[in-house]
Amino acid sequence: MTKINSCQSCGMPLAGADNLCGTNKDGSINKQYCNYCYQNGEFTSNLSLEEMIEICIPHVVSADKEMNKEAAKEMLEEYLPTLERWK
Ligand SMILES: [Zn+2]
């Protein structure tokens, strides 16, 4: 399986999209996180894993027609804890 570069906080795919990447304190690009989660070397909000799951559900549902709210929640509950921020 190919490892897709995605945000290690919310799971958003970042492959080939530097404009979606977060930024470090010195203004350089941080490819580990997206710019919604991480800006200027800090997380934009201090969320719990549960809050992050709630925020991500509508995005997953709108991105994938096959997904309903319950399936998205289940997927996120399995996927997000594997990301760097939540380990
Ligand atoms: Zn993110």
PDB file of the backbone (N, CA, C, O) and the ligand in Angstrom, with CONECT records:
HET     ZN  A 101       1
ATOM      1  N   MET A   1       0.843  -1.198   0.000  1.00  0.00           N
ATOM      2  CA  MET A   1       0.000   0.000   0.000  1.00  0.00           C
ATOM      3  C   MET A   1       0.881   1.252   0.000  1.00  0.00           C
ATOM      4  O   MET A   1       1.822   1.354   0.787  1.00  0.00           O
ATOM      5  N   THR A   2       0.580   2.179  -0.864  1.00  0.00           N
ATOM      6  CA  THR A   2       1.348   3.427  -0.922  1.00  0.00           C
ATOM      7  C   THR A   2       0.979   4.319   0.244  1.00  0.00           C
ATOM      8  O   THR A   2      -0.195   4.482   0.577  1.00  0.00           O
ATOM      9  N   LYS A   3       1.983   4.885   0.848  1.00  0.00           N
ATOM     10  CA  LYS A   3       1.708   5.784   1.957  1.00  0.00           C
ATOM     11  C   LYS A   3       1.377   7.170   1.410  1.00  0.00           C
ATOM     12  O   LYS A   3       2.223   7.829   0.806  1.00  0.00           O
ATOM     13  N   ILE A   4       0.152   7.597   1.627  1.00  0.00           N
ATOM     14  CA  ILE A   4      -0.263   8.919   1.174  1.00  0.00           C
ATOM     15  C   ILE A   4       0.116   9.938   2.238  1.00  0.00           C
ATOM     16  O   ILE A   4      -0.104   9.720   3.429  1.00  0.00           O
ATOM     17  N   ASN A   5       0.677  11.031   1.803  1.00  0.00           N
ATOM     18  CA  ASN A   5       1.027  12.098   2.738  1.00  0.00           C
ATOM     19  C   ASN A   5      -0.233  12.854   3.146  1.00  0.00           C
ATOM     20  O   ASN A   5      -0.811  13.601   2.356  1.00  0.00           O
ATOM     21  N   SER A   6      -0.645  12.648   4.389  1.00  0.00           N
ATOM     22  CA  SER A   6      -1.823  13.382   4.846  1.00  0.00           C
ATOM     23  C   SER A   6      -1.555  14.041   6.185  1.00  0.00           C
ATOM     24  O   SER A   6      -0.634  13.666   6.911  1.00  0.00           O
ATOM     25  N   CYS A   7      -2.369  15.018   6.492  1.00  0.00           N
ATOM     26  CA  CYS A   7      -2.208  15.771   7.733  1.00  0.00           C
ATOM     27  C   CYS A   7      -2.233  14.816   8.921  1.00  0.00           C
ATOM     28  O   CYS A   7      -3.140  13.992   9.043  1.00  0.00           O
ATOM     29  N   GLN A   8      -1.238  14.927   9.795  1.00  0.00           N
ATOM     30  CA  GLN A   8      -1.138  14.030  10.939  1.00  0.00           C
ATOM     31  C   GLN A   8      -1.992  14.495  12.117  1.00  0.00           C
ATOM     32  O   GLN A   8      -1.785  14.072  13.254  1.00  0.00           O
ATOM     33  N   SER A   9      -2.943  15.362  11.830  1.00  0.00           N
ATOM     34  CA  SER A   9      -3.889  15.795  12.854  1.00  0.00           C
ATOM     35  C   SER A   9      -5.322  15.462  12.436  1.00  0.00           C
ATOM     36  O   SER A   9      -6.077  14.875  13.210  1.00  0.00           O
ATOM     37  N   CYS A  10      -5.698  15.843  11.197  1.00  0.00           N
ATOM     38  CA  CYS A  10      -7.082  15.627  10.750  1.00  0.00           C
ATOM     39  C   CYS A  10      -7.183  14.595   9.638  1.00  0.00           C
ATOM     40  O   CYS A  10      -8.286  14.154   9.315  1.00  0.00           O
ATOM     41  N   GLY A  11      -6.057  14.195   9.039  1.00  0.00           N
ATOM     42  CA  GLY A  11      -6.078  13.151   8.019  1.00  0.00           C
ATOM     43  C   GLY A  11      -6.337  13.645   6.610  1.00  0.00           C
ATOM     44  O   GLY A  11      -6.469  12.833   5.694  1.00  0.00           O
ATOM     45  N   MET A  12      -6.415  14.958   6.408  1.00  0.00           N
ATOM     46  CA  MET A  12      -6.636  15.492   5.070  1.00  0.00           C
ATOM     47  C   MET A  12      -5.434  15.196   4.167  1.00  0.00           C
ATOM     48  O   MET A  12      -4.295  15.432   4.571  1.00  0.00           O
ATOM     49  N   PRO A  13      -5.669  14.682   2.951  1.00  0.00           N
ATOM     50  CA  PRO A  13      -4.547  14.392   2.045  1.00  0.00           C
ATOM     51  C   PRO A  13      -3.818  15.671   1.643  1.00  0.00           C
ATOM     52  O   PRO A  13      -4.443  16.669   1.285  1.00  0.00           O
ATOM     53  N   LEU A  14      -2.481  15.626   1.708  1.00  0.00           N
ATOM     54  CA  LEU A  14      -1.679  16.817   1.403  1.00  0.00           C
ATOM     55  C   LEU A  14      -0.771  16.606   0.206  1.00  0.00           C
ATOM     56  O   LEU A  14       0.002  17.496  -0.150  1.00  0.00           O
ATOM     57  N   ALA A  15      -0.852  15.446  -0.416  1.00  0.00           N
ATOM     58  CA  ALA A  15       0.073  15.111  -1.487  1.00  0.00           C
ATOM     59  C   ALA A  15       0.040  16.143  -2.606  1.00  0.00           C
ATOM     60  O   ALA A  15      -1.012  16.410  -3.187  1.00  0.00           O
ATOM     61  N   GLY A  16       1.185  16.713  -2.899  1.00  0.00           N
ATOM     62  CA  GLY A  16       1.318  17.638  -4.010  1.00  0.00           C
ATOM     63  C   GLY A  16       0.584  18.949  -3.831  1.00  0.00           C
ATOM     64  O   GLY A  16       0.352  19.665  -4.804  1.00  0.00           O
ATOM     65  N   ALA A  17       0.214  19.275  -2.601  1.00  0.00           N
ATOM     66  CA  ALA A  17      -0.543  20.506  -2.377  1.00  0.00           C
ATOM     67  C   ALA A  17       0.120  21.330  -1.280  1.00  0.00           C
ATOM     68  O   ALA A  17      -0.372  21.396  -0.153  1.00  0.00           O
ATOM     69  N   ASP A  18       1.239  21.954  -1.623  1.00  0.00           N
ATOM     70  CA  ASP A  18       1.981  22.737  -0.636  1.00  0.00           C
ATOM     71  C   ASP A  18       1.148  23.870  -0.052  1.00  0.00           C
ATOM     72  O   ASP A  18       1.361  24.282   1.088  1.00  0.00           O
ATOM     73  N   ASN A  19       0.193  24.374  -0.841  1.00  0.00           N
ATOM     74  CA  ASN A  19      -0.629  25.484  -0.342  1.00  0.00           C
ATOM     75  C   ASN A  19      -1.593  25.049   0.753  1.00  0.00           C
ATOM     76  O   ASN A  19      -2.170  25.884   1.450  1.00  0.00           O
ATOM     77  N   LEU A  20      -1.766  23.720   0.901  1.00  0.00           N
ATOM     78  CA  LEU A  20      -2.629  23.211   1.967  1.00  0.00           C
ATOM     79  C   LEU A  20      -1.836  22.839   3.210  1.00  0.00           C
ATOM     80  O   LEU A  20      -2.411  22.530   4.254  1.00  0.00           O
ATOM     81  N   CYS A  21      -0.514  22.869   3.094  1.00  0.00           N
ATOM     82  CA  CYS A  21       0.327  22.434   4.204  1.00  0.00           C
ATOM     83  C   CYS A  21       0.386  23.502   5.295  1.00  0.00           C
ATOM     84  O   CYS A  21       0.169  24.687   5.042  1.00  0.00           O
ATOM     85  N   GLY A  22       0.683  23.054   6.502  1.00  0.00           N
ATOM     86  CA  GLY A  22       0.869  23.970   7.613  1.00  0.00           C
ATOM     87  C   GLY A  22       2.172  24.739   7.485  1.00  0.00           C
ATOM     88  O   GLY A  22       2.972  24.483   6.586  1.00  0.00           O
ATOM     89  N   THR A  23       2.377  25.685   8.393  1.00  0.00           N
ATOM     90  CA  THR A  23       3.599  26.485   8.354  1.00  0.00           C
ATOM     91  C   THR A  23       4.331  26.429   9.696  1.00  0.00           C
ATOM     92  O   THR A  23       3.716  26.385  10.761  1.00  0.00           O
ATOM     93  N   ASN A  24       5.655  26.432   9.610  1.00  0.00           N
ATOM     94  CA  ASN A  24       6.489  26.473  10.804  1.00  0.00           C
ATOM     95  C   ASN A  24       6.630  27.910  11.290  1.00  0.00           C
ATOM     96  O   ASN A  24       6.209  28.857  10.626  1.00  0.00           O
ATOM     97  N   LYS A  25       7.233  28.044  12.465  1.00  0.00           N
ATOM     98  CA  LYS A  25       7.423  29.361  13.077  1.00  0.00           C
ATOM     99  C   LYS A  25       8.172  30.320  12.156  1.00  0.00           C
ATOM    100  O   LYS A  25       7.889  31.517  12.127  1.00  0.00           O
ATOM    101  N   ASP A  26       9.134  29.779  11.403  1.00  0.00           N
ATOM    102  CA  ASP A  26       9.933  30.630  10.511  1.00  0.00           C
ATOM    103  C   ASP A  26       9.265  30.834   9.150  1.00  0.00           C
ATOM    104  O   ASP A  26       9.872  31.405   8.244  1.00  0.00           O
ATOM    105  N   GLY A  27       8.020  30.371   8.999  1.00  0.00           N
ATOM    106  CA  GLY A  27       7.296  30.579   7.762  1.00  0.00           C
ATOM    107  C   GLY A  27       7.496  29.499   6.715  1.00  0.00           C
ATOM    108  O   GLY A  27       6.853  29.529   5.666  1.00  0.00           O
ATOM    109  N   SER A  28       8.385  28.537   6.985  1.00  0.00           N
ATOM    110  CA  SER A  28       8.585  27.454   6.034  1.00  0.00           C
ATOM    111  C   SER A  28       7.402  26.476   6.102  1.00  0.00           C
ATOM    112  O   SER A  28       6.615  26.488   7.049  1.00  0.00           O
ATOM    113  N   ILE A  29       7.305  25.635   5.074  1.00  0.00           N
ATOM    114  CA  ILE A  29       6.176  24.717   4.973  1.00  0.00           C
ATOM    115  C   ILE A  29       6.377  23.502   5.855  1.00  0.00           C
ATOM    116  O   ILE A  29       7.455  22.908   5.881  1.00  0.00           O
ATOM    117  N   ASN A  30       5.331  23.138   6.576  1.00  0.00           N
ATOM    118  CA  ASN A  30       5.333  21.927   7.377  1.00  0.00           C
ATOM    119  C   ASN A  30       4.430  20.906   6.697  1.00  0.00           C
ATOM    120  O   ASN A  30       3.208  21.053   6.671  1.00  0.00           O
ATOM    121  N   LYS A  31       5.061  19.862   6.144  1.00  0.00           N
ATOM    122  CA  LYS A  31       4.302  18.889   5.356  1.00  0.00           C
ATOM    123  C   LYS A  31       3.629  17.830   6.216  1.00  0.00           C
ATOM    124  O   LYS A  31       2.955  16.937   5.700  1.00  0.00           O
ATOM    125  N   GLN A  32       3.810  17.929   7.508  1.00  0.00           N
ATOM    126  CA  GLN A  32       3.199  16.933   8.389  1.00  0.00           C
ATOM    127  C   GLN A  32       1.749  17.288   8.722  1.00  0.00           C
ATOM    128  O   GLN A  32       0.928  16.415   9.004  1.00  0.00           O
ATOM    129  N   TYR A  33       1.455  18.591   8.682  1.00  0.00           N
ATOM    130  CA  TYR A  33       0.117  19.038   9.056  1.00  0.00           C
ATOM    131  C   TYR A  33      -0.446  19.984   8.005  1.00  0.00           C
ATOM    132  O   TYR A  33       0.302  20.611   7.255  1.00  0.00           O
ATOM    133  N   CYS A  34      -1.783  20.083   7.955  1.00  0.00           N
ATOM    134  CA  CYS A  34      -2.409  21.002   7.016  1.00  0.00           C
ATOM    135  C   CYS A  34      -2.517  22.398   7.630  1.00  0.00           C
ATOM    136  O   CYS A  34      -2.307  22.574   8.830  1.00  0.00           O
ATOM    137  N   ASN A  35      -2.842  23.379   6.804  1.00  0.00           N
ATOM    138  CA  ASN A  35      -2.859  24.750   7.320  1.00  0.00           C
ATOM    139  C   ASN A  35      -4.129  25.072   8.110  1.00  0.00           C
ATOM    140  O   ASN A  35      -4.242  26.155   8.683  1.00  0.00           O
ATOM    141  N   TYR A  36      -5.085  24.136   8.145  1.00  0.00           N
ATOM    142  CA  TYR A  36      -6.230  24.332   9.031  1.00  0.00           C
ATOM    143  C   TYR A  36      -5.856  23.948  10.461  1.00  0.00           C
ATOM    144  O   TYR A  36      -6.360  24.521  11.427  1.00  0.00           O
ATOM    145  N   CYS A  37      -4.963  22.966  10.572  1.00  0.00           N
ATOM    146  CA  CYS A  37      -4.594  22.447  11.892  1.00  0.00           C
ATOM    147  C   CYS A  37      -3.373  23.150  12.474  1.00  0.00           C
ATOM    148  O   CYS A  37      -3.271  23.311  13.690  1.00  0.00           O
ATOM    149  N   TYR A  38      -2.442  23.570  11.609  1.00  0.00           N
ATOM    150  CA  TYR A  38      -1.116  23.972  12.089  1.00  0.00           C
ATOM    151  C   TYR A  38      -0.623  25.209  11.354  1.00  0.00           C
ATOM    152  O   TYR A  38      -0.436  25.171  10.138  1.00  0.00           O
ATOM    153  N   GLN A  39      -0.413  26.299  12.073  1.00  0.00           N
ATOM    154  CA  GLN A  39       0.090  27.528  11.475  1.00  0.00           C
ATOM    155  C   GLN A  39       1.125  28.164  12.390  1.00  0.00           C
ATOM    156  O   GLN A  39       0.958  28.195  13.610  1.00  0.00           O
ATOM    157  N   ASN A  40       2.203  28.675  11.786  1.00  0.00           N
ATOM    158  CA  ASN A  40       3.269  29.364  12.531  1.00  0.00           C
ATOM    159  C   ASN A  40       3.807  28.543  13.696  1.00  0.00           C
ATOM    160  O   ASN A  40       4.088  29.073  14.771  1.00  0.00           O
ATOM    161  N   GLY A  41       3.946  27.240  13.464  1.00  0.00           N
ATOM    162  CA  GLY A  41       4.564  26.378  14.467  1.00  0.00           C
ATOM    163  C   GLY A  41       3.655  25.956  15.596  1.00  0.00           C
ATOM    164  O   GLY A  41       4.114  25.366  16.575  1.00  0.00           O
ATOM    165  N   GLU A  42       2.343  26.254  15.475  1.00  0.00           N
ATOM    166  CA  GLU A  42       1.416  25.861  16.542  1.00  0.00           C
ATOM    167  C   GLU A  42       0.128  25.302  15.969  1.00  0.00           C
ATOM    168  O   GLU A  42      -0.279  25.659  14.863  1.00  0.00           O
ATOM    169  N   PHE A  43      -0.516  24.417  16.735  1.00  0.00           N
ATOM    170  CA  PHE A  43      -1.838  23.959  16.352  1.00  0.00           C
ATOM    171  C   PHE A  43      -2.819  25.124  16.470  1.00  0.00           C
ATOM    172  O   PHE A  43      -2.768  25.894  17.430  1.00  0.00           O
ATOM    173  N   THR A  44      -3.711  25.246  15.488  1.00  0.00           N
ATOM    174  CA  THR A  44      -4.634  26.379  15.465  1.00  0.00           C
ATOM    175  C   THR A  44      -5.668  26.276  16.577  1.00  0.00           C
ATOM    176  O   THR A  44      -6.146  27.296  17.075  1.00  0.00           O
ATOM    177  N   SER A  45      -6.014  25.064  16.969  1.00  0.00           N
ATOM    178  CA  SER A  45      -6.926  24.932  18.104  1.00  0.00           C
ATOM    179  C   SER A  45      -6.562  23.699  18.913  1.00  0.00           C
ATOM    180  O   SER A  45      -6.058  22.707  18.386  1.00  0.00           O
ATOM    181  N   ASN A  46      -6.829  23.791  20.188  1.00  0.00           N
ATOM    182  CA  ASN A  46      -6.454  22.740  21.111  1.00  0.00           C
ATOM    183  C   ASN A  46      -7.626  21.776  21.273  1.00  0.00           C
ATOM    184  O   ASN A  46      -8.354  21.816  22.264  1.00  0.00           O
ATOM    185  N   LEU A  47      -7.787  20.906  20.272  1.00  0.00           N
ATOM    186  CA  LEU A  47      -8.935  20.008  20.250  1.00  0.00           C
ATOM    187  C   LEU A  47      -8.604  18.670  20.899  1.00  0.00           C
ATOM    188  O   LEU A  47      -7.450  18.243  20.934  1.00  0.00           O
ATOM    189  N   SER A  48      -9.634  18.027  21.406  1.00  0.00           N
ATOM    190  CA  SER A  48      -9.468  16.631  21.804  1.00  0.00           C
ATOM    191  C   SER A  48      -9.715  15.768  20.566  1.00  0.00           C
ATOM    192  O   SER A  48     -10.242  16.240  19.559  1.00  0.00           O
ATOM    193  N   LEU A  49      -9.331  14.516  20.659  1.00  0.00           N
ATOM    194  CA  LEU A  49      -9.552  13.591  19.543  1.00  0.00           C
ATOM    195  C   LEU A  49     -11.043  13.498  19.211  1.00  0.00           C
ATOM    196  O   LEU A  49     -11.418  13.463  18.040  1.00  0.00           O
ATOM    197  N   GLU A  50     -11.893  13.457  20.244  1.00  0.00           N
ATOM    198  CA  GLU A  50     -13.340  13.362  20.021  1.00  0.00           C
ATOM    199  C   GLU A  50     -13.861  14.584  19.262  1.00  0.00           C
ATOM    200  O   GLU A  50     -14.696  14.458  18.365  1.00  0.00           O
ATOM    201  N   GLU A  51     -13.355  15.778  19.634  1.00  0.00           N
ATOM    202  CA  GLU A  51     -13.793  16.993  18.953  1.00  0.00           C
ATOM    203  C   GLU A  51     -13.334  16.996  17.495  1.00  0.00           C
ATOM    204  O   GLU A  51     -14.072  17.419  16.605  1.00  0.00           O
ATOM    205  N   MET A  52     -12.120  16.525  17.261  1.00  0.00           N
ATOM    206  CA  MET A  52     -11.610  16.456  15.898  1.00  0.00           C
ATOM    207  C   MET A  52     -12.460  15.517  15.051  1.00  0.00           C
ATOM    208  O   MET A  52     -12.739  15.816  13.890  1.00  0.00           O
ATOM    209  N   ILE A  53     -12.871  14.391  15.616  1.00  0.00           N
ATOM    210  CA  ILE A  53     -13.722  13.449  14.883  1.00  0.00           C
ATOM    211  C   ILE A  53     -15.028  14.131  14.488  1.00  0.00           C
ATOM    212  O   ILE A  53     -15.467  14.014  13.343  1.00  0.00           O
ATOM    213  N   GLU A  54     -15.650  14.840  15.424  1.00  0.00           N
ATOM    214  CA  GLU A  54     -16.913  15.537  15.138  1.00  0.00           C
ATOM    215  C   GLU A  54     -16.744  16.559  14.008  1.00  0.00           C
ATOM    216  O   GLU A  54     -17.615  16.696  13.149  1.00  0.00           O
ATOM    217  N   ILE A  55     -15.613  17.273  14.022  1.00  0.00           N
ATOM    218  CA  ILE A  55     -15.347  18.286  12.999  1.00  0.00           C
ATOM    219  C   ILE A  55     -15.137  17.645  11.637  1.00  0.00           C
ATOM    220  O   ILE A  55     -15.556  18.194  10.618  1.00  0.00           O
ATOM    221  N   CYS A  56     -14.487  16.481  11.615  1.00  0.00           N
ATOM    222  CA  CYS A  56     -14.143  15.838  10.344  1.00  0.00           C
ATOM    223  C   CYS A  56     -15.323  15.132   9.685  1.00  0.00           C
ATOM    224  O   CYS A  56     -15.348  14.988   8.463  1.00  0.00           O
ATOM    225  N   ILE A  57     -16.296  14.692  10.473  1.00  0.00           N
ATOM    226  CA  ILE A  57     -17.407  13.894   9.924  1.00  0.00           C
ATOM    227  C   ILE A  57     -18.072  14.564   8.714  1.00  0.00           C
ATOM    228  O   ILE A  57     -18.173  13.930   7.664  1.00  0.00           O
ATOM    229  N   PRO A  58     -18.534  15.829   8.819  1.00  0.00           N
ATOM    230  CA  PRO A  58     -19.196  16.429   7.643  1.00  0.00           C
ATOM    231  C   PRO A  58     -18.296  16.512   6.406  1.00  0.00           C
ATOM    232  O   PRO A  58     -18.783  16.413   5.280  1.00  0.00           O
ATOM    233  N   HIS A  59     -16.971  16.696   6.612  1.00  0.00           N
ATOM    234  CA  HIS A  59     -16.042  16.761   5.472  1.00  0.00           C
ATOM    235  C   HIS A  59     -15.937  15.407   4.774  1.00  0.00           C
ATOM    236  O   HIS A  59     -15.923  15.321   3.546  1.00  0.00           O
ATOM    237  N   VAL A  60     -15.864  14.350   5.592  1.00  0.00           N
ATOM    238  CA  VAL A  60     -15.770  13.005   5.017  1.00  0.00           C
ATOM    239  C   VAL A  60     -17.055  12.682   4.265  1.00  0.00           C
ATOM    240  O   VAL A  60     -17.007  12.138   3.161  1.00  0.00           O
ATOM    241  N   VAL A  61     -18.203  13.012   4.852  1.00  0.00           N
ATOM    242  CA  VAL A  61     -19.490  12.713   4.221  1.00  0.00           C
ATOM    243  C   VAL A  61     -19.628  13.469   2.902  1.00  0.00           C
ATOM    244  O   VAL A  61     -20.104  12.901   1.918  1.00  0.00           O
ATOM    245  N   SER A  62     -19.225  14.730   2.861  1.00  0.00           N
ATOM    246  CA  SER A  62     -19.376  15.498   1.624  1.00  0.00           C
ATOM    247  C   SER A  62     -18.352  15.097   0.572  1.00  0.00           C
ATOM    248  O   SER A  62     -18.573  15.318  -0.619  1.00  0.00           O
ATOM    249  N   ALA A  63     -17.236  14.512   0.991  1.00  0.00           N
ATOM    250  CA  ALA A  63     -16.210  14.099   0.036  1.00  0.00           C
ATOM    251  C   ALA A  63     -16.516  12.737  -0.576  1.00  0.00           C
ATOM    252  O   ALA A  63     -16.013  12.416  -1.652  1.00  0.00           O
ATOM    253  N   ASP A  64     -17.334  11.935   0.098  1.00  0.00           N
ATOM    254  CA  ASP A  64     -17.582  10.567  -0.360  1.00  0.00           C
ATOM    255  C   ASP A  64     -19.080  10.272  -0.275  1.00  0.00           C
ATOM    256  O   ASP A  64     -19.645  10.162   0.814  1.00  0.00           O
ATOM    257  N   LYS A  65     -19.708  10.146  -1.443  1.00  0.00           N
ATOM    258  CA  LYS A  65     -21.153   9.935  -1.506  1.00  0.00           C
ATOM    259  C   LYS A  65     -21.593   8.635  -0.838  1.00  0.00           C
ATOM    260  O   LYS A  65     -22.736   8.516  -0.397  1.00  0.00           O
ATOM    261  N   GLU A  66     -20.688   7.664  -0.765  1.00  0.00           N
ATOM    262  CA  GLU A  66     -21.021   6.373  -0.167  1.00  0.00           C
ATOM    263  C   GLU A  66     -21.078   6.439   1.361  1.00  0.00           C
ATOM    264  O   GLU A  66     -21.614   5.548   2.020  1.00  0.00           O
ATOM    265  N   MET A  67     -20.517   7.509   1.898  1.00  0.00           N
ATOM    266  CA  MET A  67     -20.394   7.622   3.357  1.00  0.00           C
ATOM    267  C   MET A  67     -21.629   8.261   3.964  1.00  0.00           C
ATOM    268  O   MET A  67     -22.119   9.273   3.463  1.00  0.00           O
ATOM    269  N   ASN A  68     -22.129   7.679   5.033  1.00  0.00           N
ATOM    270  CA  ASN A  68     -23.086   8.404   5.855  1.00  0.00           C
ATOM    271  C   ASN A  68     -22.390   8.780   7.155  1.00  0.00           C
ATOM    272  O   ASN A  68     -21.229   8.433   7.370  1.00  0.00           O
ATOM    273  N   LYS A  69     -23.103   9.489   8.014  1.00  0.00           N
ATOM    274  CA  LYS A  69     -22.507  10.001   9.235  1.00  0.00           C
ATOM    275  C   LYS A  69     -21.931   8.897  10.121  1.00  0.00           C
ATOM    276  O   LYS A  69     -20.841   9.033  10.675  1.00  0.00           O
ATOM    277  N   GLU A  70     -22.678   7.810  10.242  1.00  0.00           N
ATOM    278  CA  GLU A  70     -22.245   6.719  11.118  1.00  0.00           C
ATOM    279  C   GLU A  70     -20.982   6.057  10.582  1.00  0.00           C
ATOM    280  O   GLU A  70     -20.047   5.775  11.332  1.00  0.00           O
ATOM    281  N   ALA A  71     -20.968   5.810   9.257  1.00  0.00           N
ATOM    282  CA  ALA A  71     -19.797   5.162   8.649  1.00  0.00           C
ATOM    283  C   ALA A  71     -18.580   6.073   8.746  1.00  0.00           C
ATOM    284  O   ALA A  71     -17.467   5.605   8.986  1.00  0.00           O
ATOM    285  N   ALA A  72     -18.792   7.379   8.558  1.00  0.00           N
ATOM    286  CA  ALA A  72     -17.684   8.330   8.643  1.00  0.00           C
ATOM    287  C   ALA A  72     -17.113   8.355  10.055  1.00  0.00           C
ATOM    288  O   ALA A  72     -15.896   8.382  10.241  1.00  0.00           O
ATOM    289  N   LYS A  73     -17.991   8.346  11.042  1.00  0.00           N
ATOM    290  CA  LYS A  73     -17.546   8.381  12.444  1.00  0.00           C
ATOM    291  C   LYS A  73     -16.714   7.136  12.757  1.00  0.00           C
ATOM    292  O   LYS A  73     -15.654   7.213  13.378  1.00  0.00           O
ATOM    293  N   GLU A  74     -17.223   5.994  12.313  1.00  0.00           N
ATOM    294  CA  GLU A  74     -16.531   4.729  12.548  1.00  0.00           C
ATOM    295  C   GLU A  74     -15.139   4.745  11.912  1.00  0.00           C
ATOM    296  O   GLU A  74     -14.153   4.338  12.526  1.00  0.00           O
ATOM    297  N   MET A  75     -15.085   5.226  10.664  1.00  0.00           N
ATOM    298  CA  MET A  75     -13.814   5.286   9.944  1.00  0.00           C
ATOM    299  C   MET A  75     -12.836   6.214  10.674  1.00  0.00           C
ATOM    300  O   MET A  75     -11.670   5.869  10.862  1.00  0.00           O
ATOM    301  N   LEU A  76     -13.315   7.382  11.078  1.00  0.00           N
ATOM    302  CA  LEU A  76     -12.453   8.367  11.741  1.00  0.00           C
ATOM    303  C   LEU A  76     -11.984   7.864  13.108  1.00  0.00           C
ATOM    304  O   LEU A  76     -10.850   8.122  13.512  1.00  0.00           O
ATOM    305  N   GLU A  77     -12.852   7.150  13.811  1.00  0.00           N
ATOM    306  CA  GLU A  77     -12.470   6.616  15.123  1.00  0.00           C
ATOM    307  C   GLU A  77     -11.360   5.587  15.003  1.00  0.00           C
ATOM    308  O   GLU A  77     -10.586   5.379  15.938  1.00  0.00           O
ATOM    309  N   GLU A  78     -11.290   4.943  13.841  1.00  0.00           N
ATOM    310  CA  GLU A  78     -10.198   3.987  13.620  1.00  0.00           C
ATOM    311  C   GLU A  78      -8.953   4.665  13.074  1.00  0.00           C
ATOM    312  O   GLU A  78      -7.826   4.309  13.421  1.00  0.00           O
ATOM    313  N   TYR A  79      -9.184   5.663  12.200  1.00  0.00           N
ATOM    314  CA  TYR A  79      -8.075   6.252  11.459  1.00  0.00           C
ATOM    315  C   TYR A  79      -7.319   7.332  12.246  1.00  0.00           C
ATOM    316  O   TYR A  79      -6.089   7.308  12.300  1.00  0.00           O
ATOM    317  N   LEU A  80      -8.039   8.265  12.849  1.00  0.00           N
ATOM    318  CA  LEU A  80      -7.362   9.403  13.494  1.00  0.00           C
ATOM    319  C   LEU A  80      -6.383   8.992  14.604  1.00  0.00           C
ATOM    320  O   LEU A  80      -5.314   9.592  14.711  1.00  0.00           O
ATOM    321  N   PRO A  81      -6.712   7.996  15.427  1.00  0.00           N
ATOM    322  CA  PRO A  81      -5.743   7.630  16.486  1.00  0.00           C
ATOM    323  C   PRO A  81      -4.412   7.097  15.952  1.00  0.00           C
ATOM    324  O   PRO A  81      -3.446   6.996  16.708  1.00  0.00           O
ATOM    325  N   THR A  82      -4.346   6.754  14.656  1.00  0.00           N
ATOM    326  CA  THR A  82      -3.075   6.281  14.087  1.00  0.00           C
ATOM    327  C   THR A  82      -2.192   7.452  13.664  1.00  0.00           C
ATOM    328  O   THR A  82      -1.024   7.248  13.332  1.00  0.00           O
ATOM    329  N   LEU A  83      -2.723   8.667  13.668  1.00  0.00           N
ATOM    330  CA  LEU A  83      -1.951   9.830  13.215  1.00  0.00           C
ATOM    331  C   LEU A  83      -1.046  10.356  14.332  1.00  0.00           C
ATOM    332  O   LEU A  83      -1.303  10.162  15.520  1.00  0.00           O
ATOM    333  N   GLU A  84       0.002  11.017  13.909  1.00  0.00           N
ATOM    334  CA  GLU A  84       1.076  11.462  14.799  1.00  0.00           C
ATOM    335  C   GLU A  84       0.566  12.307  15.991  1.00  0.00           C
ATOM    336  O   GLU A  84       1.035  12.142  17.118  1.00  0.00           O
ATOM    337  N   ARG A  85      -0.385  13.202  15.731  1.00  0.00           N
ATOM    338  CA  ARG A  85      -0.850  14.097  16.800  1.00  0.00           C
ATOM    339  C   ARG A  85      -1.527  13.357  17.947  1.00  0.00           C
ATOM    340  O   ARG A  85      -1.476  13.805  19.092  1.00  0.00           O
ATOM    341  N   TRP A  86      -2.158  12.231  17.646  1.00  0.00           N
ATOM    342  CA  TRP A  86      -3.000  11.550  18.631  1.00  0.00           C
ATOM    343  C   TRP A  86      -2.344  10.307  19.222  1.00  0.00           C
ATOM    344  O   TRP A  86      -2.954   9.597  20.022  1.00  0.00           O
ATOM    345  N   LYS A  87      -1.115  10.049  18.832  1.00  0.00           N
ATOM    346  CA  LYS A  87      -0.434   8.851  19.318  1.00  0.00           C
ATOM    347  C   LYS A  87      -0.023   8.989  20.777  1.00  0.00           C
ATOM    348  O   LYS A  87       0.564   8.067  21.343  1.00  0.00           O
TER     349      LYS A  87
HETATM  350 ZN    ZN A 101      -5.164  18.951   9.395  1.00  0.00          ZN2+
END
